[in-house]
Amino acid sequence: MATRHYNLRIYPGFRAITLLCLFVLYAPLLVVTIYSFNSSQSITNWEGFSLRWYVDVFTGPESGKFKQAAQNSFVIALVAATVATTIATLSATAIIRGGRFKLRVPSLGLISLPLMVPEIVTAVATLIFFNAIGFERGIMTILLAHIAFCIPFAYLPISARMQGIGASYEQAAQDLYATRAQAFRHILLPLMAPGIASGFILAFIVSLDDFIITNFVKGAGVETLPTAIFGAVKQGIKPNIMAISSMLLALSVVMVALSWIIGRRDTTK
């Protein structure tokens, strides 16, 4: 039976609703990016093109604070993405290649749960948990929270890639006297590499951009780039904040695009 395809563009109002959604989503980002190149100290009056606020981010009076916050963000994101991707890879192997076992469905639901629970609920629950066990808040609490939150984001592309790999590859390797561990290490893992890379990039950018969970579980004096930006905005929006936001936005776009390209190249092979 042939699959029936629907052309949503023929429905009345579809184009207008799409354009409206795109405008609401991306117009504020475009305005922030444009005014980050404004030579004026005003955030509303355009006085000419300039890179002064990008220079101010690295050399201005607040540069030390933002450099430390950026360093914290990148270190946390790198470690969290690495650990989350490792756990996601092992989880996908167990769930997809482990056959049917008693806790398979609950395990899959447990991994997917952070995607369905509102982030504010996750943040409050994590904070209560750390307080209940007497864990002092700081870099380590942010890292642990990010690892738990990033696992499902890493799991999705990894599991999708693994489902597209036939079991015949591993069976052929075992027919040639390879053990299951050798078949996994030399056959399955290289084939999964694009999915693992895509999952790592996605987990990295989710951790780097996270604000709500970080703001709840961070300790006094510990800042990441999103929380540092939020703290600076509370004192008034300055043009250098727009420059930092634009750079963070550009990095996020590049990383997400890279993850999409890797996943798309993998599916077209």
MIDOSE-1310 file (N, C-alpha, C; in nm, 2 decimals, decimal comma, always signed):
residues 269
matr	+0,08/-0,12/+0,00/+0,00/+0,00/+0,00/+0,09/+0,12/+0,00; +0,07/+0,22/-0,09/+0,15/+0,33/-0,11/+0,12/+0,43/+0,01; +0,23/+0,50/+0,05/+0,22/+0,60/+0,16/+0,16/+0,72/+0,10; +0,06/+0,78/+0,17/+0,00/+0,90/+0,12/+0,07/+1,02/+0,18
hynl	+0,11/+1,11/+0,10/+0,18/+1,23/+0,14/+0,08/+1,35/+0,14; +0,09/+1,44/+0,25/+0,01/+1,55/+0,26/+0,09/+1,68/+0,24; +0,04/+1,77/+0,16/+0,11/+1,90/+0,13/+0,04/+2,00/+0,22; +0,11/+2,03/+0,34/+0,05/+2,12/+0,43/+0,04/+2,27/+0,38
riyp	+0,12/+2,30/+0,28/+0,12/+2,44/+0,23/-0,01/+2,47/+0,16; -0,09/+2,37/+0,12/-0,22/+2,41/+0,05/-0,33/+2,45/+0,14; -0,31/+2,43/+0,27/-0,41/+2,46/+0,37/-0,41/+2,61/+0,39; -0,53/+2,67/+0,40/-0,54/+2,82/+0,42/-0,48/+2,86/+0,55
gfra	-0,40/+2,97/+0,54/-0,34/+3,02/+0,66/-0,21/+2,96/+0,70; -0,17/+2,85/+0,64/-0,05/+2,78/+0,68/+0,08/+2,87/+0,66; +0,09/+2,93/+0,55/+0,20/+3,02/+0,52/+0,21/+3,14/+0,62; +0,09/+3,20/+0,64/+0,09/+3,32/+0,73/+0,13/+3,28/+0,87
itll	+0,08/+3,17/+0,92/+0,11/+3,12/+1,06/+0,26/+3,09/+1,07; +0,31/+3,02/+0,97/+0,45/+2,99/+0,97/+0,54/+3,11/+0,97; +0,51/+3,21/+0,89/+0,59/+3,33/+0,89/+0,58/+3,41/+1,02; +0,46/+3,41/+1,08/+0,44/+3,47/+1,21/+0,52/+3,40/+1,32
clfv	+0,52/+3,27/+1,32/+0,60/+3,20/+1,42/+0,75/+3,23/+1,40; +0,80/+3,23/+1,28/+0,94/+3,25/+1,25/+0,97/+3,40/+1,29; +0,88/+3,49/+1,27/+0,91/+3,63/+1,31/+0,92/+3,64/+1,46; +0,83/+3,58/+1,53/+0,83/+3,59/+1,68/+0,95/+3,53/+1,74
lyap	+0,99/+3,42/+1,68/+1,11/+3,34/+1,73/+1,24/+3,41/+1,70; +1,26/+3,47/+1,58/+1,39/+3,51/+1,53/+1,41/+3,66/+1,52; +1,30/+3,74/+1,52/+1,32/+3,88/+1,52/+1,39/+3,94/+1,64; +1,36/+3,90/+1,76/+1,44/+3,95/+1,88/+1,58/+3,92/+1,87
llvv	+1,62/+3,79/+1,82/+1,76/+3,76/+1,81/+1,83/+3,84/+1,70; +1,76/+3,87/+1,59/+1,81/+3,96/+1,49/+1,84/+4,10/+1,54; +1,75/+4,15/+1,62/+1,76/+4,29/+1,67/+1,88/+4,29/+1,76; +1,90/+4,19/+1,85/+2,01/+4,19/+1,95/+2,14/+4,18/+1,87
tiys	+2,15/+4,10/+1,76/+2,27/+4,08/+1,69/+2,30/+4,21/+1,61; +2,21/+4,28/+1,56/+2,23/+4,40/+1,48/+2,29/+4,51/+1,58; +2,22/+4,53/+1,69/+2,26/+4,64/+1,78/+2,39/+4,60/+1,86; +2,43/+4,48/+1,85/+2,56/+4,45/+1,92/+2,68/+4,52/+1,84
fnss	+2,65/+4,56/+1,71/+2,75/+4,63/+1,63/+2,73/+4,78/+1,64; +2,64/+4,83/+1,72/+2,62/+4,97/+1,73/+2,73/+5,04/+1,81; +2,78/+5,15/+1,75/+2,89/+5,22/+1,82/+2,84/+5,30/+1,94; +2,71/+5,33/+1,95/+2,66/+5,40/+2,07/+2,65/+5,32/+2,19
qsit	+2,65/+5,39/+2,31/+2,63/+5,32/+2,43/+2,48/+5,30/+2,46; +2,39/+5,36/+2,38/+2,25/+5,34/+2,38/+2,22/+5,20/+2,31; +2,12/+5,13/+2,37/+2,08/+5,01/+2,31/+1,96/+5,03/+2,21; +1,92/+5,15/+2,19/+1,81/+5,17/+2,10/+1,85/+5,27/+1,98
nweg	+1,94/+5,36/+2,01/+1,98/+5,46/+1,90/+2,10/+5,41/+1,82; +2,08/+5,40/+1,69/+2,19/+5,35/+1,61/+2,27/+5,47/+1,57; +2,40/+5,46/+1,59/+2,50/+5,57/+1,56/+2,61/+5,52/+1,46; +2,60/+5,40/+1,41/+2,70/+5,36/+1,32/+2,76/+5,22/+1,36
fslr	+2,82/+5,16/+1,26/+2,88/+5,02/+1,28/+3,01/+5,03/+1,35; +3,02/+4,94/+1,45/+3,15/+4,94/+1,53/+3,16/+4,80/+1,60; +3,28/+4,76/+1,62/+3,31/+4,64/+1,69/+3,36/+4,67/+1,84; +3,33/+4,79/+1,89/+3,38/+4,83/+2,02/+3,33/+4,74/+2,13
wyvd	+3,21/+4,70/+2,12/+3,15/+4,62/+2,23/+3,20/+4,48/+2,23; +3,24/+4,43/+2,12/+3,31/+4,30/+2,11/+3,45/+4,30/+2,17; +3,52/+4,42/+2,14/+3,65/+4,44/+2,21/+3,63/+4,46/+2,36; +3,52/+4,53/+2,40/+3,50/+4,55/+2,54/+3,47/+4,42/+2,62
vftg	+3,42/+4,32/+2,55/+3,39/+4,19/+2,62/+3,52/+4,13/+2,66; +3,63/+4,15/+2,59/+3,76/+4,09/+2,62/+3,86/+4,18/+2,69; +3,83/+4,31/+2,68/+3,93/+4,40/+2,75/+3,86/+4,50/+2,84; +3,73/+4,50/+2,85/+3,66/+4,60/+2,93/+3,67/+4,57/+3,08
pesg	+3,61/+4,66/+3,16/+3,61/+4,64/+3,31/+3,54/+4,51/+3,36; +3,45/+4,46/+3,28/+3,38/+4,34/+3,32/+3,43/+4,21/+3,25; +3,54/+4,23/+3,18/+3,59/+4,11/+3,10/+3,64/+4,00/+3,19; +3,70/+4,03/+3,30/+3,74/+3,92/+3,39/+3,63/+3,83/+3,44
kfkq	+3,51/+3,89/+3,47/+3,40/+3,82/+3,52/+3,34/+3,73/+3,41; +3,33/+3,78/+3,29/+3,28/+3,71/+3,18/+3,37/+3,60/+3,13; +3,50/+3,62/+3,14/+3,60/+3,52/+3,10/+3,59/+3,40/+3,20; +3,58/+3,43/+3,33/+3,57/+3,32/+3,42/+3,44/+3,24/+3,41
aaqn	+3,33/+3,32/+3,38/+3,20/+3,25/+3,36/+3,21/+3,16/+3,23; +3,27/+3,21/+3,12/+3,28/+3,14/+3,00/+3,37/+3,01/+3,02; +3,47/+3,03/+3,10/+3,56/+2,91/+3,13/+3,48/+2,80/+3,20; +3,40/+2,85/+3,30/+3,32/+2,75/+3,38/+3,22/+2,68/+3,29
sfvi	+3,16/+2,76/+3,20/+3,06/+2,71/+3,11/+3,12/+2,60/+3,02; +3,23/+2,63/+2,96/+3,29/+2,54/+2,86/+3,34/+2,41/+2,93; +3,40/+2,43/+3,05/+3,45/+2,31/+3,12/+3,33/+2,22/+3,16; +3,23/+2,28/+3,21/+3,11/+2,20/+3,26/+3,05/+2,13/+3,14
alva	+3,03/+2,21/+3,03/+2,97/+2,15/+2,91/+3,05/+2,04/+2,85; +3,18/+2,06/+2,85/+3,26/+1,95/+2,79/+3,26/+1,82/+2,87; +3,27/+1,83/+3,00/+3,27/+1,72/+3,09/+3,13/+1,65/+3,09; +3,03/+1,74/+3,10/+2,89/+1,69/+3,10/+2,85/+1,62/+2,97
atva	+2,89/+1,67/+2,86/+2,86/+1,61/+2,73/+2,93/+1,48/+2,72; +3,06/+1,47/+2,76/+3,14/+1,35/+2,75/+3,08/+1,24/+2,83; +3,05/+1,27/+2,96/+2,99/+1,17/+3,05/+2,85/+1,13/+3,00; +2,77/+1,23/+2,96/+2,63/+1,20/+2,92/+2,63/+1,11/+2,79
ttia	+2,72/+1,14/+2,70/+2,73/+1,07/+2,57/+2,78/+0,93/+2,60; +2,87/+0,91/+2,69/+2,91/+0,77/+2,73/+2,80/+0,69/+2,79; +2,72/+0,75/+2,88/+2,61/+0,68/+2,94/+2,50/+0,65/+2,83; +2,48/+0,75/+2,75/+2,38/+0,73/+2,64/+2,41/+0,62/+2,55
tlsa	+2,54/+0,61/+2,51/+2,59/+0,51/+2,42/+2,57/+0,37/+2,49; +2,61/+0,36/+2,61/+2,59/+0,23/+2,68/+2,44/+0,19/+2,70; +2,36/+0,30/+2,73/+2,22/+0,27/+2,74/+2,15/+0,23/+2,61; +2,19/+0,30/+2,50/+2,14/+0,26/+2,37/+2,18/+0,12/+2,33
taii	+2,30/+0,08/+2,37/+2,35/-0,06/+2,34/+2,26/-0,16/+2,42; +2,24/-0,13/+2,54/+2,16/-0,22/+2,63/+2,02/-0,23/+2,58; +1,96/-0,12/+2,55/+1,81/-0,12/+2,52/+1,79/-0,17/+2,38; +1,87/-0,14/+2,28/+1,85/-0,18/+2,14/+1,92/-0,31/+2,11
rggr	+2,04/-0,34/+2,16/+2,11/-0,46/+2,13/+2,10/-0,56/+2,24; +2,04/-0,53/+2,35/+2,04/-0,62/+2,46/+1,93/-0,72/+2,47; +1,85/-0,72/+2,36/+1,74/-0,81/+2,36/+1,63/-0,76/+2,45; +1,53/-0,85/+2,47/+1,42/-0,82/+2,56/+1,46/-0,86/+2,71
fklr	+1,45/-0,76/+2,80/+1,47/-0,78/+2,94/+1,37/-0,71/+3,02; +1,36/-0,75/+3,14/+1,24/-0,71/+3,22/+1,22/-0,56/+3,23; +1,33/-0,48/+3,25/+1,32/-0,34/+3,27/+1,35/-0,26/+3,15; +1,34/-0,31/+3,03/+1,37/-0,24/+2,91/+1,28/-0,12/+2,89
vpsl	+1,15/-0,14/+2,89/+1,06/-0,03/+2,87/+1,07/+0,08/+2,98; +1,07/+0,04/+3,11/+1,09/+0,14/+3,21/+1,22/+0,22/+3,20; +1,33/+0,15/+3,15/+1,46/+0,21/+3,13/+1,45/+0,32/+3,02; +1,38/+0,29/+2,91/+1,36/+0,38/+2,81/+1,28/+0,50/+2,85
glis	+1,18/+0,48/+2,93/+1,10/+0,59/+2,98/+1,17/+0,67/+3,08; +1,26/+0,61/+3,16/+1,34/+0,69/+3,25/+1,44/+0,78/+3,18; +1,50/+0,73/+3,07/+1,59/+0,81/+3,00/+1,52/+0,93/+2,93; +1,40/+0,91/+2,88/+1,32/+1,01/+2,81/+1,25/+1,11/+2,90
lplm	+1,25/+1,08/+3,03/+1,17/+1,16/+3,13/+1,21/+1,31/+3,13; +1,34/+1,34/+3,14/+1,38/+1,48/+3,14/+1,34/+1,56/+3,02; +1,31/+1,50/+2,91/+1,26/+1,57/+2,80/+1,11/+1,61/+2,81; +1,04/+1,54/+2,89/+0,89/+1,56/+2,91/+0,86/+1,65/+3,03
vpei	+0,95/+1,64/+3,13/+0,92/+1,71/+3,26/+0,97/+1,86/+3,24; +0,89/+1,96/+3,28/+0,93/+2,10/+3,27/+1,06/+2,12/+3,33; +1,14/+2,20/+3,27/+1,28/+2,22/+3,32/+1,28/+2,28/+3,46; +1,18/+2,37/+3,49/+1,17/+2,43/+3,62/+1,15/+2,32/+3,73
vtav	+1,07/+2,22/+3,70/+1,04/+2,11/+3,79/+1,17/+2,04/+3,82; +1,24/+2,01/+3,71/+1,37/+1,94/+3,72/+1,47/+2,02/+3,81; +1,47/+2,15/+3,79/+1,56/+2,23/+3,87/+1,53/+2,23/+4,02; +1,40/+2,25/+4,05/+1,35/+2,25/+4,19/+1,38/+2,11/+4,25
atli	+1,35/+2,00/+4,18/+1,37/+1,87/+4,23/+1,52/+1,84/+4,26; +1,60/+1,89/+4,17/+1,75/+1,87/+4,18/+1,80/+1,95/+4,30; +1,75/+2,07/+4,32/+1,79/+2,15/+4,43/+1,75/+2,09/+4,56; +1,63/+2,04/+4,57/+1,58/+1,97/+4,69/+1,66/+1,85/+4,72
ffna	+1,70/+1,77/+4,62/+1,78/+1,65/+4,64/+1,92/+1,69/+4,69; +1,98/+1,79/+4,64/+2,12/+1,82/+4,69/+2,11/+1,87/+4,83; +2,00/+1,95/+4,86/+1,99/+2,00/+5,00/+1,96/+1,88/+5,10; +1,88/+1,79/+5,05/+1,85/+1,67/+5,14/+1,97/+1,59/+5,17
igfe	+2,06/+1,57/+5,08/+2,18/+1,49/+5,11/+2,29/+1,57/+5,16; +2,27/+1,70/+5,18/+2,38/+1,79/+5,23/+2,49/+1,81/+5,14; +2,47/+1,81/+5,01/+2,57/+1,83/+4,91/+2,59/+1,98/+4,89; +2,71/+2,03/+4,91/+2,74/+2,17/+4,90/+2,73/+2,21/+4,75
rgim	+2,66/+2,32/+4,73/+2,64/+2,37/+4,59/+2,77/+2,44/+4,54; +2,79/+2,41/+4,41/+2,91/+2,47/+4,35/+2,92/+2,41/+4,21; +3,04/+2,41/+4,15/+3,07/+2,36/+4,02/+3,02/+2,21/+4,01; +3,04/+2,13/+4,11/+3,01/+1,99/+4,11/+2,86/+1,97/+4,10
till	+2,78/+2,04/+4,17/+2,64/+2,03/+4,16/+2,58/+2,07/+4,02; +2,64/+2,17/+3,96/+2,60/+2,21/+3,83/+2,64/+2,09/+3,73; +2,76/+2,04/+3,74/+2,80/+1,93/+3,66/+2,71/+1,81/+3,67; +2,68/+1,77/+3,79/+2,60/+1,65/+3,80/+2,46/+1,67/+3,75
ahia	+2,40/+1,79/+3,77/+2,27/+1,82/+3,72/+2,27/+1,82/+3,56; +2,38/+1,88/+3,50/+2,39/+1,89/+3,36/+2,40/+1,75/+3,30; +2,48/+1,66/+3,36/+2,50/+1,52/+3,31/+2,36/+1,45/+3,30; +2,28/+1,46/+3,41/+2,15/+1,40/+3,42/+2,06/+1,46/+3,31
fcip	+2,07/+1,59/+3,29/+1,97/+1,65/+3,20/+2,01/+1,63/+3,05; +2,14/+1,61/+3,03/+2,19/+1,60/+2,89/+2,18/+1,46/+2,83; +2,17/+1,36/+2,92/+2,17/+1,22/+2,87/+2,06/+1,19/+2,77; +1,93/+1,24/+2,78/+1,84/+1,21/+2,68/+1,87/+1,28/+2,55
fayl	+1,93/+1,40/+2,55/+1,96/+1,47/+2,43/+2,07/+1,40/+2,35; +2,17/+1,33/+2,42/+2,27/+1,25/+2,36/+2,21/+1,12/+2,31; +2,12/+1,07/+2,39/+2,06/+0,93/+2,36/+1,98/+0,93/+2,22; +1,91/+1,04/+2,19/+1,82/+1,04/+2,07/+1,90/+1,01/+1,94
pisa	+2,00/+1,09/+1,91/+2,07/+1,06/+1,78/+2,15/+0,93/+1,79; +2,20/+0,89/+1,90/+2,28/+0,77/+1,91/+2,19/+0,65/+1,89; +2,07/+0,65/+1,96/+1,98/+0,53/+1,94/+1,92/+0,53/+1,80; +1,90/+0,65/+1,74/+1,85/+0,65/+1,60/+1,95/+0,59/+1,51
rmqg	+2,08/+0,62/+1,53/+2,18/+0,56/+1,44/+2,19/+0,41/+1,47; +2,19/+0,37/+1,59/+2,20/+0,23/+1,62/+2,09/+0,14/+1,56; +1,97/+0,20/+1,56/+1,85/+0,13/+1,50/+1,87/+0,11/+1,35; +1,95/+0,20/+1,29/+1,97/+0,19/+1,15/+2,08/+0,10/+1,11
igas	+2,15/+0,04/+1,20/+2,25/-0,06/+1,18/+2,20/-0,20/+1,19; +2,21/-0,28/+1,09/+2,16/-0,41/+1,10/+2,24/-0,50/+1,19; +2,18/-0,60/+1,25/+2,25/-0,69/+1,34/+2,34/-0,78/+1,26; +2,33/-0,79/+1,13/+2,41/-0,88/+1,05/+2,56/-0,85/+1,05
yeqa	+2,59/-0,72/+1,08/+2,73/-0,68/+1,08/+2,80/-0,75/+1,20; +2,74/-0,75/+1,32/+2,79/-0,81/+1,44/+2,79/-0,96/+1,42; +2,68/-1,01/+1,36/+2,67/-1,16/+1,35/+2,78/-1,21/+1,25; +2,82/-1,13/+1,15/+2,92/-1,17/+1,06/+3,06/-1,17/+1,13
aqdl	+3,08/-1,07/+1,22/+3,20/-1,06/+1,29/+3,22/-1,18/+1,39; +3,11/-1,22/+1,45/+3,11/-1,33/+1,54/+3,13/-1,46/+1,47; +3,07/-1,47/+1,35/+3,10/-1,59/+1,27/+3,24/-1,60/+1,23; +3,32/-1,49/+1,23/+3,46/-1,50/+1,20/+3,54/-1,50/+1,33
yatr	+3,48/-1,55/+1,44/+3,54/-1,58/+1,57/+3,57/-1,46/+1,65; +3,50/-1,35/+1,63/+3,52/-1,23/+1,71/+3,42/-1,25/+1,83; +3,47/-1,20/+1,95/+3,38/-1,20/+2,06/+3,28/-1,09/+2,05; +3,18/-1,09/+2,14/+3,08/-0,98/+2,14/+3,14/-0,85/+2,16
aqaf	+3,24/-0,85/+2,26/+3,31/-0,72/+2,29/+3,39/-0,67/+2,17; +3,46/-0,76/+2,10/+3,54/-0,73/+1,98/+3,45/-0,68/+1,87; +3,33/-0,75/+1,85/+3,24/-0,70/+1,75/+3,18/-0,56/+1,78; +3,16/-0,54/+1,91/+3,11/-0,40/+1,94/+3,22/-0,30/+1,92
rhil	+3,34/-0,33/+1,96/+3,45/-0,23/+1,96/+3,50/-0,20/+1,82; +3,50/-0,31/+1,73/+3,56/-0,29/+1,60/+3,46/-0,28/+1,49; +3,33/-0,31/+1,51/+3,23/-0,31/+1,41/+3,12/-0,21/+1,44; +3,05/-0,23/+1,56/+2,94/-0,15/+1,59/+2,98/-0,01/+1,63
lplm	+3,08/+0,01/+1,71/+3,12/+0,14/+1,76/+3,16/+0,24/+1,64; +3,25/+0,19/+1,55/+3,28/+0,28/+1,43/+3,16/+0,32/+1,35; +3,06/+0,22/+1,33/+2,94/+0,26/+1,26/+2,85/+0,36/+1,33; +2,86/+0,35/+1,46/+2,78/+0,45/+1,54/+2,85/+0,58/+1,56
apgi	+2,97/+0,60/+1,51/+3,05/+0,72/+1,54/+2,97/+0,85/+1,50; +2,91/+0,86/+1,38/+2,84/+0,98/+1,35/+2,72/+1,01/+1,45; +2,65/+0,91/+1,49/+2,55/+0,93/+1,59/+2,60/+0,98/+1,72; +2,71/+0,92/+1,76/+2,78/+0,96/+1,89/+2,83/+1,10/+1,88
asgf	+2,89/+1,14/+1,77/+2,94/+1,27/+1,75/+2,82/+1,37/+1,75; +2,71/+1,34/+1,69/+2,59/+1,43/+1,69/+2,53/+1,44/+1,83; +2,53/+1,33/+1,90/+2,48/+1,33/+2,04/+2,56/+1,41/+2,13; +2,70/+1,40/+2,11/+2,79/+1,48/+2,20/+2,77/+1,63/+2,17
ilaf	+2,76/+1,67/+2,04/+2,75/+1,81/+2,01/+2,62/+1,87/+2,07; +2,51/+1,79/+2,05/+2,38/+1,83/+2,10/+2,38/+1,85/+2,26; +2,44/+1,75/+2,33/+2,45/+1,76/+2,47/+2,54/+1,87/+2,51; +2,65/+1,90/+2,44/+2,74/+2,01/+2,47/+2,66/+2,14/+2,47
ivsl	+2,59/+2,17/+2,36/+2,52/+2,30/+2,34/+2,41/+2,31/+2,44; +2,34/+2,20/+2,48/+2,23/+2,21/+2,57/+2,29/+2,25/+2,71; +2,40/+2,19/+2,75/+2,47/+2,22/+2,87/+2,52/+2,37/+2,87; +2,58/+2,41/+2,76/+2,64/+2,54/+2,75/+2,53/+2,65/+2,76
ddfi	+2,41/+2,63/+2,71/+2,31/+2,73/+2,71/+2,21/+2,72/+2,83; +2,23/+2,62/+2,91/+2,13/+2,60/+3,02/+2,14/+2,72/+3,12; +2,02/+2,77/+3,16/+2,02/+2,87/+3,26/+1,93/+2,83/+3,38; +1,82/+2,77/+3,36/+1,72/+2,75/+3,47/+1,78/+2,65/+3,57
itnf	+1,82/+2,54/+3,53/+1,88/+2,44/+3,62/+2,01/+2,49/+3,69; +2,09/+2,56/+3,61/+2,22/+2,61/+3,66/+2,19/+2,72/+3,77; +2,09/+2,80/+3,74/+2,07/+2,91/+3,84/+2,02/+2,86/+3,97; +1,95/+2,74/+3,97/+1,90/+2,68/+4,09/+2,01/+2,61/+4,17
vkga	+2,10/+2,54/+4,10/+2,19/+2,45/+4,18/+2,33/+2,51/+4,19; +2,36/+2,62/+4,13/+2,49/+2,68/+4,15/+2,51/+2,74/+4,29; +2,63/+2,74/+4,33/+2,66/+2,79/+4,46/+2,69/+2,94/+4,46; +2,71/+3,01/+4,57/+2,74/+3,15/+4,58/+2,88/+3,18/+4,52
gvet	+2,88/+3,28/+4,43/+3,01/+3,31/+4,36/+3,04/+3,23/+4,24; +2,96/+3,13/+4,21/+2,99/+3,04/+4,09/+2,90/+3,09/+3,98; +2,95/+3,12/+3,87/+2,87/+3,17/+3,76/+2,91/+3,10/+3,63; +2,81/+3,07/+3,55/+2,83/+3,03/+3,41/+2,79/+3,14/+3,32
lpta	+2,82/+3,13/+3,19/+2,79/+3,24/+3,10/+2,65/+3,29/+3,10; +2,55/+3,19/+3,09/+2,41/+3,24/+3,10/+2,37/+3,31/+3,23; +2,42/+3,26/+3,34/+2,38/+3,32/+3,47/+2,45/+3,45/+3,49; +2,58/+3,47/+3,43/+2,65/+3,59/+3,44/+2,58/+3,70/+3,35
ifga	+2,53/+3,66/+3,24/+2,45/+3,75/+3,15/+2,32/+3,79/+3,22; +2,26/+3,70/+3,29/+2,13/+3,73/+3,36/+2,16/+3,83/+3,47; +2,27/+3,81/+3,55/+2,30/+3,90/+3,65/+2,34/+4,04/+3,60; +2,40/+4,05/+3,49/+2,44/+4,18/+3,43/+2,31/+4,25/+3,38
vkqg	+2,22/+4,17/+3,32/+2,10/+4,23/+3,27/+2,01/+4,29/+3,38; +2,01/+4,23/+3,50/+1,93/+4,29/+3,61/+1,98/+4,42/+3,65; +2,10/+4,46/+3,62/+2,16/+4,59/+3,65/+2,14/+4,69/+3,53; +2,08/+4,64/+3,43/+2,06/+4,72/+3,31/+2,12/+4,66/+3,19
ikpn	+2,05/+4,67/+3,07/+2,10/+4,61/+2,95/+2,21/+4,70/+2,89; +2,33/+4,64/+2,87/+2,44/+4,72/+2,81/+2,47/+4,66/+2,68; +2,53/+4,74/+2,59/+2,57/+4,69/+2,46/+2,66/+4,57/+2,46; +2,75/+4,56/+2,56/+2,84/+4,45/+2,57/+2,77/+4,32/+2,60
imai	+2,66/+4,33/+2,66/+2,57/+4,21/+2,69/+2,52/+4,16/+2,55; +2,48/+4,25/+2,47/+2,43/+4,21/+2,33/+2,54/+4,14/+2,26; +2,67/+4,19/+2,27/+2,78/+4,13/+2,20/+2,80/+3,99/+2,25; +2,80/+3,97/+2,38/+2,82/+3,84/+2,44/+2,71/+3,74/+2,40
ssml	+2,58/+3,79/+2,40/+2,47/+3,71/+2,36/+2,48/+3,67/+2,21; +2,53/+3,76/+2,13/+2,54/+3,74/+1,98/+2,65/+3,63/+1,96; +2,76/+3,64/+2,04/+2,86/+3,53/+2,02/+2,81/+3,40/+2,07; +2,74/+3,40/+2,18/+2,68/+3,27/+2,23/+2,58/+3,21/+2,13
lals	+2,50/+3,30/+2,07/+2,40/+3,26/+1,97/+2,47/+3,20/+1,85; +2,58/+3,27/+1,80/+2,65/+3,22/+1,69/+2,71/+3,08/+1,71; +2,77/+3,06/+1,83/+2,82/+2,93/+1,87/+2,72/+2,83/+1,87; +2,60/+2,86/+1,93/+2,49/+2,76/+1,94/+2,44/+2,72/+1,80
vvmv	+2,43/+2,82/+1,71/+2,38/+2,79/+1,57/+2,48/+2,70/+1,50; +2,61/+2,73/+1,51/+2,71/+2,65/+1,45/+2,71/+2,51/+1,50; +2,70/+2,49/+1,63/+2,71/+2,36/+1,69/+2,58/+2,28/+1,65; +2,47/+2,34/+1,66/+2,34/+2,27/+1,62/+2,35/+2,23/+1,47
alsw	+2,39/+2,33/+1,39/+2,40/+2,30/+1,24/+2,50/+2,19/+1,22; +2,61/+2,18/+1,29/+2,71/+2,08/+1,27/+2,65/+1,94/+1,31; +2,57/+1,94/+1,42/+2,51/+1,82/+1,46/+2,41/+1,77/+1,36; +2,33/+1,86/+1,30/+2,24/+1,83/+1,19/+2,31/+1,78/+1,07
iigr	+2,42/+1,84/+1,03/+2,49/+1,80/+0,91/+2,55/+1,66/+0,93; +2,61/+1,63/+1,05/+2,66/+1,50/+1,07/+2,55/+1,39/+1,06; +2,43/+1,42/+1,13/+2,32/+1,33/+1,12/+2,27/+1,31/+0,99; +2,26/+1,42/+0,91/+2,21/+1,41/+0,77/+2,30/+1,33/+0,68
rdtt	+2,43/+1,36/+0,69/+2,53/+1,29/+0,61/+2,52/+1,14/+0,64; +2,50/+1,11/+0,77/+2,49/+0,97/+0,81/+2,37/+0,90/+0,75; +2,26/+0,97/+0,75/+2,14/+0,90/+0,70/+2,13/+0,89/+0,54; +2,21/+0,97/+0,47/+2,21/+0,97/+0,33/+2,31/+0,87/+0,27
k	+2,40/+0,81/+0,36/+2,49/+0,71/+0,31/+2,42/+0,58/+0,27
